Amino acid sequence: MPWALPVTNALIMNQTPTPTTFFEIALVRSTRRRSRSNPKRQDLWKRFGKPNIMISKSGRHTMTDHDFVDTHVHFWERPHDTLTWAWLAEDFTHPQLGRTRYLKDMSRYTADEYLTDVKDSSVSKAVHIQAAIGSEDPVEETRWLQEMADTTGCPQAIVGDARLQDPDVESVIARHCEYSNFRGMRDFAEGDYLVDENFHRGYALLEKYDLVYDLDVFWENMHKAAAMAKKFPNIVLVVDHSGFPQERTLEYFWNWRAGLAEFIGLDNVYIKISGLGMGDQMAGREWTLETIRPWVESCFEVFGIERSFFGSNWPVDRMYSSYAQLIEAYRELVSDFSSDEQKALFSSNAERVYRI
């Protein structure tokens, strides 16, 4: 990336860099690969803040082809008798994804298509995250997915939908749990729901049913999510899509990182590193190893290896790369981690969280 180098050098020399369309981050995080004793890196820490949690290293390691548990996939089959995927409707424009013609033209993306896409990427298990938004009965999606899993062996875990603010939500949760692969909830609730007592009442039921909660949250509301996680320490909360960074500016990066810091010390909160291609797309460019590096490494530094894992956001992120390219990028980003650390990020952490 020739355009990143002058920005990095300017920061190292304590100069004010000229703003660029690619956030000047290659700057701080690119030093991640260097020795901790590197004076340039120490200077960057002084100016921009030392990581809260450092990753233990024991020398350079090579990439290991560990099995990959993909923690974020979406399936659909349109039209369907009982299910609706409103976000794929012709008249709907997604606020983050923008033009999704590529996805809308795919009438079917199920385990069959997914297993074809991932056949060369050492995928061992997959977690399906609710996608049939707009369906009258959200349990129908779980039923459909369980039938698929019983036939194809995929997905191994299902995260479904329910309106946790509804007074009768427990009956919906109980019906979801009748299916053996059901593991958690994701609720696109409206309003200031993270501090809503009605939402908390429904959220509390997840402990009773031993369910995980997957959360899409922007940095502006991470303090509220952290407060909720503290209130319910026995419920595992997974922050989806790396905290969903929306912009690619230096100011946004540090705001986002400060938001992540709200979760420090909360052992029941995990970060799912996924969906970063969406943010680069919103910035009008294609993602590369170096554009996603600062976000990924900050997740490691804030959450530590033990509370981080990867996901693909497939096939949504198929708009931005092949599956093999994405997984290869993940493997390269952790190539200097120990084999045990790589295994934790690619499989064992996710297996523990989703009980698969």
Stockholm file with secondary structure:
# STOCKHOLM 1.0

chainA/1-356         MPWALPVTNALIMNQTPTPTTFFEIALVRSTRRRSRSNPKRQDLWKRFGKPNIMISKSGRHTMTDHDFVDTHVHFWERPHDTLTWAWLAEDFTHPQLGRTRYLKDMSRYTADEYLTDVKDSSVSKAVHIQAAIGSEDPVEETRWLQEMADTTGCPQAIVGDARLQDPDVESVIARHCEYSNFRGMRDFAEGDYLVDENFHRGYALLEKYDLVYDLDVFWENMHKAAAMAKKFPNIVLVVDHSGFPQERTLEYFWNWRAGLAEFIGLDNVYIKISGLGMGDQMAGREWTLETIRPWVESCFEVFGIERSFFGSNWPVDRMYSSYAQLIEAYRELVSDFSSDEQKALFSSNAERVYRI
#=GR chainA/1-356 SS CTTHHHHHHHHHTTCCCCCCSSCTTHHHHGGGGSCTTCHHHHHHHHHHCCCSSCCCCCSCCCCCCCCEEEEEECCEESSCSSCCCGGGSTTCCBTTTBCCHHHHTCSEECHHHHHHHTTTTTEEEEEEECCCTTCSCTHHHHHHHHHHHHHHCCCSEEEECCCTTSTTHHHHHHHHTTSTTEEEECCCCCSSGGGCHHHHHHHHHHHHTTCEEEECCCGGGHHHHHHHHHHCTTSCEEEGGGGCCCCCSHHHHHHHHHHHHTTTTCTTEEEEECCHHHHHHHTTSCCCHHHHHHHHHHHHHHHCGGGEEECCCBTGGGGTSCHHHHHHHHHHHTTTSCHHHHHIIIIIHHHHHHTC
#=GC SS_cons         CTTHHHHHHHHHTTCCCCCCSSCTTHHHHGGGGSCTTCHHHHHHHHHHCCCSSCCCCCSCCCCCCCCEEEEEECCEESSCSSCCCGGGSTTCCBTTTBCCHHHHTCSEECHHHHHHHTTTTTEEEEEEECCCTTCSCTHHHHHHHHHHHHHHCCCSEEEECCCTTSTTHHHHHHHHTTSTTEEEECCCCCSSGGGCHHHHHHHHHHHHTTCEEEECCCGGGHHHHHHHHHHCTTSCEEEGGGGCCCCCSHHHHHHHHHHHHTTTTCTTEEEEECCHHHHHHHTTSCCCHHHHHHHHHHHHHHHCGGGEEECCCBTGGGGTSCHHHHHHHHHHHTTTSCHHHHHIIIIIHHHHHHTC
//
